[in-house]
Amino acid sequence: MLSSIPFSLLELAPMIKGESVSHTLNKTTKYAQRADQLGFNRFWLAEHHNMPGIICAATSILVGHIAGKTQRIRVGSGGIMLPNHSPLVVAEQFGTLESLYPGRIDLGLGRAPGSDPVTSRALNNDMSRAENFPGEVTELQTLLGPYNGTHPIRAIPGEDTNVPLWLLGSSLFSAQLAAQKGLPYVFAGHFAPRFVHDAIALYKREFKASNVLDKPYVMLALPLVAAETDEEAQYLSTTSKQRVLELIRGKELWLKPPVDTMEGLWSEQERAHVENFLSLSVVGGHVSIKHKLEMIAKELEVDEFIFTNDVYDSEKRHRALEILMEIKH
């Protein structure tokens, strides 16, 4: 079953405290190149702002850099947070990227700010922008499509590049909008698993065919920790648990080394919160990973998986990619 499901990667450019931004981005580049060599389908970068430990604010610049350093893999945003940007600027940026790397650019869109409220205001003073998300998606479709002869504003470049749009979501809103517009849909199971069944069911039930998609297409984002054994994977998974713990405490999000036990690091309430956040995590060795992914694929009938891979050690992070491809075949 897994052999027919494309595997992709979602990257936040995680940073270790004390490392330089240059070193972190060099590691992200090598990670993308390894994914390209192994045959992963996409490499997406997620927009985040004002988050020490996540080096992914200038998303379109990183998309261009990674596309230029890889050969085949599709590169895109997972996603661009549209309320932070004018649709015209996004169309020009991604139209330029598509022109530089034809047939390899994806534009995933979200309506969350990707930051805290204070940072959101620094990015954009109009706090009602998120409410206009459906209209701005339509505007972006128009700007990236063929010129209709009447639209007063044209994206040059961008016009008629038809960069593939994806809608990202963690609730029912984007699922419904993606269905109405006939666009592919990505559910954020890597941080918001609560509505995964309802959102995917809603999207499939209400999907309307469009000129870009004749039937629903669901990609599911999952947290991944793959290792040689289940025990090692559980140990390595404490890196992501520590990061989520810092997130819910409102602290900085540096990538931390794994620990032998989380006991003493969290309260029972925090433990429950972290485990709920990561409840769709796929953690283990070859057999466990394969079994879990097959179960999820069968239960949710997804068309593609996109994985986060928060592993502290770069060699083990690359090894996780190899393990994923080994279980596919």
C-alpha positions as a Markdown table, in Angstrom:
| # | Residue | x | y | z |
|---|---|---|---|---|
| 1 | Met | 0.0 | 0.0 | 0.0 |
| 2 | Leu | 2.7 | 2.5 | 1.0 |
| 3 | Ser | 4.6 | 2.0 | -2.3 |
| 4 | Ser | 1.9 | 3.9 | -4.1 |
| 5 | Ile | 1.7 | 6.9 | -1.6 |
| 6 | Pro | 4.2 | 9.7 | -2.2 |
| 7 | Phe | 6.3 | 10.8 | 0.8 |
| 8 | Ser | 7.2 | 14.4 | 1.3 |
| 9 | Leu | 8.9 | 16.6 | 3.9 |
| 10 | Leu | 7.8 | 19.7 | 5.9 |
| 11 | Glu | 10.8 | 21.7 | 7.1 |
| 12 | Leu | 11.0 | 24.4 | 9.8 |
| 13 | Ala | 14.8 | 24.8 | 9.6 |
| 14 | Pro | 15.2 | 23.9 | 13.3 |
| 15 | Met | 18.1 | 25.6 | 15.0 |
| 16 | Ile | 20.3 | 24.4 | 17.9 |
| 17 | Lys | 21.1 | 27.1 | 20.4 |
| 18 | Gly | 24.6 | 28.5 | 19.8 |
| 19 | Glu | 24.7 | 27.5 | 16.1 |
| 20 | Ser | 24.7 | 30.3 | 13.5 |
| 21 | Val | 21.8 | 30.8 | 11.1 |
| 22 | Ser | 24.2 | 30.1 | 8.2 |
| 23 | His | 25.1 | 26.7 | 9.7 |
| 24 | Thr | 21.4 | 25.9 | 10.3 |
| 25 | Leu | 20.4 | 26.7 | 6.8 |
| 26 | Asn | 23.4 | 24.8 | 5.4 |
| 27 | Lys | 22.1 | 21.7 | 7.3 |
| 28 | Thr | 18.6 | 22.3 | 5.9 |
| 29 | Thr | 20.0 | 22.4 | 2.4 |
| 30 | Lys | 21.9 | 19.2 | 2.8 |
| 31 | Tyr | 18.8 | 17.6 | 4.3 |
| 32 | Ala | 16.8 | 18.7 | 1.2 |
| 33 | Gln | 19.5 | 17.3 | -1.1 |
| 34 | Arg | 19.4 | 14.0 | 0.6 |
| 35 | Ala | 15.6 | 13.9 | 0.3 |
| 36 | Asp | 16.0 | 14.7 | -3.4 |
| 37 | Gln | 18.5 | 11.9 | -3.9 |
| 38 | Leu | 16.2 | 9.4 | -2.1 |
| 39 | Gly | 13.2 | 10.2 | -4.2 |
| 40 | Phe | 10.9 | 12.2 | -1.9 |
| 41 | Asn | 8.2 | 14.0 | -3.7 |
| 42 | Arg | 8.1 | 17.5 | -2.1 |
| 43 | Phe | 10.2 | 19.6 | 0.3 |
| 44 | Trp | 8.0 | 22.4 | 1.8 |
| 45 | Leu | 9.1 | 25.2 | 4.2 |
| 46 | Ala | 6.7 | 26.5 | 6.8 |
| 47 | Glu | 6.4 | 30.3 | 7.5 |
| 48 | His | 7.1 | 31.2 | 11.1 |
| 49 | His | 8.0 | 34.6 | 12.7 |
| 50 | Asn | 9.6 | 35.7 | 16.0 |
| 51 | Met | 10.4 | 32.1 | 17.1 |
| 52 | Pro | 14.0 | 31.6 | 18.2 |
| 53 | Gly | 14.9 | 28.1 | 17.1 |
| 54 | Ile | 12.9 | 28.2 | 13.8 |
| 55 | Ile | 14.7 | 29.8 | 10.9 |
| 56 | Cys | 11.9 | 29.9 | 8.4 |
| 57 | Ala | 10.6 | 33.5 | 8.3 |
| 58 | Ala | 11.7 | 34.4 | 4.7 |
| 59 | Thr | 9.9 | 31.4 | 3.2 |
| 60 | Ser | 10.0 | 32.3 | -0.5 |
| 61 | Ile | 13.7 | 33.0 | -0.3 |
| 62 | Leu | 14.4 | 29.6 | 1.2 |
| 63 | Val | 12.1 | 28.0 | -1.4 |
| 64 | Gly | 14.3 | 29.5 | -4.2 |
| 65 | His | 17.5 | 28.5 | -2.4 |
| 66 | Ile | 16.5 | 24.9 | -1.9 |
| 67 | Ala | 15.1 | 24.6 | -5.5 |
| 68 | Gly | 18.4 | 25.9 | -6.8 |
| 69 | Lys | 20.4 | 23.4 | -4.8 |
| 70 | Thr | 18.3 | 20.3 | -5.7 |
| 71 | Gln | 17.5 | 18.6 | -9.0 |
| 72 | Arg | 14.1 | 16.9 | -9.1 |
| 73 | Ile | 12.1 | 17.3 | -5.9 |
| 74 | Arg | 9.2 | 19.8 | -5.8 |
| 75 | Val | 9.8 | 22.7 | -3.5 |
| 76 | Gly | 7.2 | 24.9 | -1.9 |
| 77 | Ser | 5.6 | 26.6 | 1.0 |
| 78 | Gly | 3.8 | 24.7 | 3.7 |
| 79 | Gly | 2.7 | 27.3 | 3.9 |
| 80 | Ile | 2.7 | 31.0 | 3.1 |
| 81 | Met | 0.5 | 32.6 | 5.7 |
| 82 | Leu | -1.6 | 34.8 | 3.3 |
| 83 | Pro | -2.8 | 37.4 | 5.9 |
| 84 | Asn | 0.8 | 38.5 | 6.3 |
| 85 | His | 1.3 | 39.3 | 2.6 |
| 86 | Ser | -0.5 | 40.9 | -0.3 |
| 87 | Pro | -1.7 | 38.4 | -2.9 |
| 88 | Leu | 0.1 | 40.4 | -5.6 |
| 89 | Val | 3.5 | 40.1 | -3.8 |
| 90 | Val | 3.0 | 36.3 | -3.3 |
| 91 | Ala | 2.0 | 35.9 | -7.0 |
| 92 | Glu | 5.1 | 37.8 | -8.1 |
| 93 | Gln | 7.4 | 35.9 | -5.8 |
| 94 | Phe | 6.1 | 32.4 | -6.7 |
| 95 | Gly | 5.6 | 33.3 | -10.3 |
| 96 | Thr | 9.3 | 34.2 | -10.4 |
| 97 | Leu | 10.2 | 30.9 | -8.6 |
| 98 | Glu | 8.1 | 28.9 | -11.1 |
| 99 | Ser | 9.8 | 30.7 | -14.0 |
| 100 | Leu | 13.2 | 29.9 | -12.6 |
| 101 | Tyr | 12.3 | 26.2 | -11.7 |
| 102 | Pro | 9.5 | 25.2 | -14.1 |
| 103 | Gly | 7.2 | 22.5 | -12.9 |
| 104 | Arg | 8.9 | 22.2 | -9.4 |
| 105 | Ile | 7.2 | 24.9 | -7.3 |
| 106 | Asp | 4.2 | 24.5 | -5.0 |
| 107 | Leu | 2.3 | 27.2 | -3.1 |
| 108 | Gly | 0.7 | 26.0 | 0.1 |
| 109 | Leu | -1.5 | 28.7 | 1.8 |
| 110 | Gly | -2.6 | 29.1 | 5.4 |
| 111 | Arg | -4.7 | 31.7 | 7.1 |
| 112 | Ala | -3.1 | 31.7 | 10.5 |
| 113 | Pro | -0.4 | 34.3 | 11.2 |
| 114 | Gly | 2.4 | 31.9 | 12.0 |
| 115 | Ser | 3.3 | 34.0 | 15.0 |
| 116 | Asp | 1.9 | 35.6 | 18.1 |
| 117 | Pro | -0.6 | 38.5 | 18.1 |
| 118 | Val | 2.1 | 41.2 | 18.6 |
| 119 | Thr | 4.2 | 39.9 | 15.8 |
| 120 | Ser | 1.1 | 39.6 | 13.6 |
| 121 | Arg | 0.5 | 43.3 | 14.0 |
| 122 | Ala | 4.1 | 44.0 | 13.2 |
| 123 | Leu | 3.6 | 42.1 | 9.9 |
| 124 | Asn | 0.2 | 43.5 | 9.1 |
| 125 | Asn | -1.9 | 46.1 | 10.9 |
| 126 | Asp | -5.2 | 44.9 | 9.4 |
| 127 | Met | -6.2 | 42.2 | 11.8 |
| 128 | Ser | -9.3 | 41.4 | 9.7 |
| 129 | Arg | -7.2 | 40.0 | 6.9 |
| 130 | Ala | -7.8 | 36.4 | 8.0 |
| 131 | Glu | -11.5 | 36.9 | 7.5 |
| 132 | Asn | -10.8 | 37.8 | 3.9 |
| 133 | Phe | -8.8 | 34.6 | 3.3 |
| 134 | Pro | -11.3 | 33.1 | 0.7 |
| 135 | Gly | -11.3 | 36.3 | -1.3 |
| 136 | Glu | -7.6 | 36.6 | -1.2 |
| 137 | Val | -7.1 | 33.0 | -2.4 |
| 138 | Thr | -9.4 | 33.8 | -5.4 |
| 139 | Glu | -7.4 | 36.9 | -6.1 |
| 140 | Leu | -4.2 | 34.8 | -6.0 |
| 141 | Gln | -5.7 | 32.3 | -8.4 |
| 142 | Thr | -6.6 | 35.2 | -10.8 |
| 143 | Leu | -3.1 | 36.7 | -10.6 |
| 144 | Leu | -1.4 | 33.4 | -11.3 |
| 145 | Gly | -3.8 | 32.4 | -14.1 |
| 146 | Pro | -4.0 | 33.6 | -17.7 |
| 147 | Tyr | -4.8 | 37.3 | -18.1 |
| 148 | Asn | -8.5 | 37.7 | -18.6 |
| 149 | Gly | -8.3 | 41.1 | -20.4 |
| 150 | Thr | -10.1 | 43.0 | -17.7 |
| 151 | His | -8.3 | 42.6 | -14.4 |
| 152 | Pro | -6.6 | 46.0 | -13.6 |
| 153 | Ile | -3.7 | 44.4 | -11.7 |
| 154 | Arg | -1.4 | 41.9 | -13.3 |
| 155 | Ala | 1.4 | 39.9 | -11.6 |
| 156 | Ile | 4.5 | 40.3 | -13.9 |
| 157 | Pro | 6.0 | 37.7 | -13.5 |
| 158 | Gly | 3.4 | 35.4 | -12.1 |
| 159 | Glu | 0.7 | 35.7 | -14.7 |
| 160 | Asp | -0.2 | 32.4 | -16.4 |
| 161 | Thr | 2.4 | 30.5 | -14.4 |
| 162 | Asn | -0.5 | 28.6 | -12.8 |
| 163 | Val | 1.6 | 27.7 | -9.8 |
| 164 | Pro | -0.3 | 24.8 | -8.0 |
| 165 | Leu | -2.2 | 26.1 | -4.9 |
| 166 | Trp | -2.8 | 24.0 | -1.8 |
| 167 | Leu | -4.9 | 24.9 | 1.2 |
| 168 | Leu | -3.5 | 24.0 | 4.6 |
| 169 | Gly | -5.6 | 23.7 | 7.7 |
| 170 | Ser | -6.0 | 22.4 | 11.2 |
| 171 | Ser | -9.8 | 22.8 | 11.4 |
| 172 | Leu | -12.8 | 22.5 | 9.2 |
| 173 | Phe | -12.6 | 26.0 | 7.7 |
| 174 | Ser | -9.9 | 25.3 | 5.1 |
| 175 | Ala | -11.2 | 21.8 | 4.4 |
| 176 | Gln | -14.5 | 23.3 | 3.4 |
| 177 | Leu | -12.8 | 26.1 | 1.3 |
| 178 | Ala | -10.5 | 23.6 | -0.4 |
| 179 | Ala | -13.6 | 21.5 | -1.3 |
| 180 | Gln | -15.5 | 24.4 | -2.7 |
| 181 | Lys | -12.6 | 25.6 | -4.8 |
| 182 | Gly | -11.6 | 22.1 | -6.0 |
| 183 | Leu | -8.1 | 22.5 | -4.6 |
| 184 | Pro | -5.8 | 19.9 | -2.9 |
| 185 | Tyr | -5.9 | 19.9 | 0.9 |
| 186 | Val | -3.3 | 19.4 | 3.5 |
| 187 | Phe | -4.2 | 18.7 | 7.1 |
| 188 | Ala | -1.8 | 19.8 | 9.9 |
| 189 | Gly | -1.7 | 16.5 | 11.8 |
| 190 | His | 1.8 | 17.3 | 13.0 |
| 191 | Phe | 0.5 | 19.8 | 15.5 |
| 192 | Ala | -3.4 | 19.8 | 15.5 |
| 193 | Pro | -4.6 | 16.2 | 15.3 |
| 194 | Arg | -8.0 | 16.8 | 16.9 |
| 195 | Phe | -10.1 | 17.4 | 13.8 |
| 196 | Val | -8.2 | 15.1 | 11.4 |
| 197 | His | -11.2 | 12.7 | 10.8 |
| 198 | Asp | -13.8 | 15.4 | 10.5 |
| 199 | Ala | -11.8 | 17.7 | 8.3 |
| 200 | Ile | -10.8 | 15.0 | 5.8 |
| 201 | Ala | -14.4 | 13.6 | 5.7 |
| 202 | Leu | -15.8 | 17.1 | 5.1 |
| 203 | Tyr | -13.3 | 17.9 | 2.3 |
| 204 | Lys | -14.1 | 14.7 | 0.5 |
| 205 | Arg | -17.8 | 14.9 | 1.0 |
| 206 | Glu | -18.1 | 18.5 | -0.3 |
| 207 | Phe | -15.4 | 18.5 | -3.0 |
| 208 | Lys | -16.3 | 20.1 | -6.3 |
| 209 | Ala | -14.2 | 19.3 | -9.3 |
| 210 | Ser | -12.2 | 22.2 | -10.8 |
| 211 | Asn | -10.0 | 22.9 | -13.7 |
| 212 | Val | -7.0 | 21.9 | -11.5 |
| 213 | Leu | -8.4 | 18.8 | -9.8 |
| 214 | Asp | -11.1 | 16.4 | -10.8 |
| 215 | Lys | -11.3 | 14.5 | -7.5 |
| 216 | Pro | -10.2 | 15.1 | -3.9 |
| 217 | Tyr | -6.5 | 15.0 | -3.0 |
| 218 | Val | -5.5 | 14.8 | 0.7 |
| 219 | Met | -2.0 | 15.2 | 2.0 |
| 220 | Leu | -1.6 | 14.5 | 5.8 |
| 221 | Ala | 1.3 | 16.1 | 7.8 |
| 222 | Leu | 2.6 | 13.8 | 10.5 |
| 223 | Pro | 5.4 | 14.0 | 13.1 |
| 224 | Leu | 8.0 | 11.4 | 12.3 |
| 225 | Val | 10.8 | 9.8 | 14.4 |
| 226 | Ala | 12.3 | 6.8 | 12.6 |
| 227 | Ala | 15.3 | 4.9 | 13.9 |
| 228 | Glu | 16.9 | 1.5 | 13.8 |
| 229 | Thr | 14.9 | 0.3 | 16.7 |
| 230 | Asp | 11.7 | 1.3 | 18.5 |
| 231 | Glu | 13.8 | 2.0 | 21.6 |
| 232 | Glu | 16.1 | 4.4 | 19.9 |
| 233 | Ala | 13.2 | 6.1 | 18.2 |
| 234 | Gln | 11.5 | 6.7 | 21.6 |
| 235 | Tyr | 14.7 | 8.1 | 22.9 |
| 236 | Leu | 15.1 | 10.4 | 19.9 |
| 237 | Ser | 11.5 | 11.5 | 20.1 |
| 238 | Thr | 12.2 | 13.4 | 23.4 |
| 239 | Thr | 13.7 | 16.2 | 21.2 |
| 240 | Ser | 10.3 | 17.0 | 19.7 |
| 241 | Lys | 8.6 | 16.5 | 23.1 |
| 242 | Gln | 10.9 | 19.1 | 24.7 |
| 243 | Arg | 10.2 | 21.5 | 21.8 |
| 244 | Val | 6.4 | 21.2 | 22.2 |
| 245 | Leu | 6.8 | 21.6 | 26.0 |
| 246 | Glu | 8.6 | 24.8 | 25.4 |
| 247 | Leu | 6.0 | 25.9 | 22.9 |
| 248 | Ile | 3.1 | 25.5 | 25.3 |
| 249 | Arg | 5.1 | 27.3 | 28.0 |
| 250 | Gly | 5.7 | 30.2 | 25.6 |
| 251 | Lys | 9.4 | 29.7 | 25.6 |
| 252 | Glu | 12.1 | 29.7 | 22.9 |
| 253 | Leu | 12.0 | 26.7 | 20.5 |
| 254 | Trp | 15.7 | 25.7 | 20.2 |
| 255 | Leu | 16.2 | 22.1 | 19.1 |
| 256 | Lys | 17.4 | 20.2 | 22.2 |
| 257 | Pro | 19.3 | 16.9 | 22.5 |
| 258 | Pro | 17.3 | 13.8 | 23.5 |
| 259 | Val | 17.1 | 12.8 | 27.1 |
| 260 | Asp | 16.7 | 9.4 | 28.7 |
| 261 | Thr | 13.4 | 10.3 | 30.3 |
| 262 | Met | 11.0 | 13.2 | 30.3 |
| 263 | Glu | 10.1 | 12.6 | 34.0 |
| 264 | Gly | 10.8 | 15.6 | 36.1 |
| 265 | Leu | 10.8 | 17.9 | 33.0 |
| 266 | Trp | 7.0 | 18.2 | 32.8 |
| 267 | Ser | 3.9 | 18.2 | 35.0 |
| 268 | Glu | 1.1 | 15.7 | 34.4 |
| 269 | Gln | -1.0 | 18.3 | 32.8 |
| 270 | Glu | 1.9 | 19.4 | 30.5 |
| 271 | Arg | 2.6 | 15.7 | 29.6 |
| 272 | Ala | -1.1 | 15.3 | 28.6 |
| 273 | His | -0.9 | 18.4 | 26.5 |
| 274 | Val | 2.3 | 17.4 | 24.7 |
| 275 | Glu | 1.0 | 13.9 | 24.1 |
| 276 | Asn | -2.2 | 15.2 | 22.6 |
| 277 | Phe | -0.3 | 17.6 | 20.4 |
| 278 | Leu | 1.8 | 14.7 | 19.1 |
| 279 | Ser | -0.9 | 12.1 | 19.1 |
| 280 | Leu | -0.4 | 11.3 | 15.4 |
| 281 | Ser | 3.3 | 10.9 | 15.8 |
| 282 | Val | 4.8 | 8.0 | 13.9 |
| 283 | Val | 7.7 | 6.8 | 16.1 |
| 284 | Gly | 9.7 | 3.5 | 15.8 |
| 285 | Gly | 11.9 | 1.3 | 13.8 |
| 286 | His | 11.1 | -0.1 | 10.3 |
| 287 | Val | 8.3 | -2.5 | 11.3 |
| 288 | Ser | 6.5 | -0.1 | 13.6 |
| 289 | Ile | 6.8 | 2.8 | 11.2 |
| 290 | Lys | 5.4 | 0.7 | 8.3 |
| 291 | His | 2.6 | -0.7 | 10.4 |
| 292 | Lys | 1.5 | 2.7 | 11.7 |
| 293 | Leu | 1.6 | 4.4 | 8.3 |
| 294 | Glu | -0.4 | 1.6 | 6.7 |
| 295 | Met | -3.0 | 1.9 | 9.4 |
| 296 | Ile | -3.3 | 5.6 | 9.0 |
| 297 | Ala | -3.4 | 5.4 | 5.2 |
| 298 | Lys | -6.1 | 2.8 | 5.4 |
| 299 | Glu | -8.2 | 4.6 | 8.0 |
| 300 | Leu | -8.0 | 8.1 | 6.5 |
| 301 | Glu | -7.5 | 7.2 | 2.8 |
| 302 | Val | -4.9 | 9.9 | 2.3 |
| 303 | Asp | -3.1 | 10.4 | -1.0 |
| 304 | Glu | 0.2 | 11.6 | 0.3 |
| 305 | Phe | 2.2 | 11.9 | 3.5 |
| 306 | Ile | 4.3 | 14.9 | 4.5 |
| 307 | Phe | 6.5 | 14.5 | 7.5 |
| 308 | Thr | 8.2 | 16.7 | 10.0 |
| 309 | Asn | 11.4 | 15.2 | 11.3 |
| 310 | Asp | 12.7 | 16.8 | 14.4 |
| 311 | Val | 15.8 | 14.8 | 15.2 |
| 312 | Tyr | 18.7 | 16.5 | 16.9 |
| 313 | Asp | 21.6 | 14.7 | 15.2 |
| 314 | Ser | 21.9 | 15.4 | 11.5 |
| 315 | Glu | 23.2 | 11.9 | 10.6 |
| 316 | Lys | 20.2 | 10.3 | 12.4 |
| 317 | Arg | 17.9 | 12.8 | 10.8 |
| 318 | His | 19.2 | 11.7 | 7.3 |
| 319 | Arg | 19.0 | 8.1 | 8.4 |
| 320 | Ala | 15.3 | 8.6 | 9.2 |
| 321 | Leu | 14.7 | 9.5 | 5.5 |
| 322 | Glu | 16.5 | 6.4 | 4.4 |
| 323 | Ile | 14.3 | 4.3 | 6.7 |
| 324 | Leu | 11.2 | 5.8 | 5.3 |
| 325 | Met | 12.2 | 4.9 | 1.8 |
| 326 | Glu | 13.2 | 1.4 | 2.8 |
| 327 | Ile | 9.8 | 0.6 | 4.2 |
| 328 | Lys | 8.2 | 1.9 | 1.0 |
| 329 | His | 9.7 | -0.8 | -1.1 |
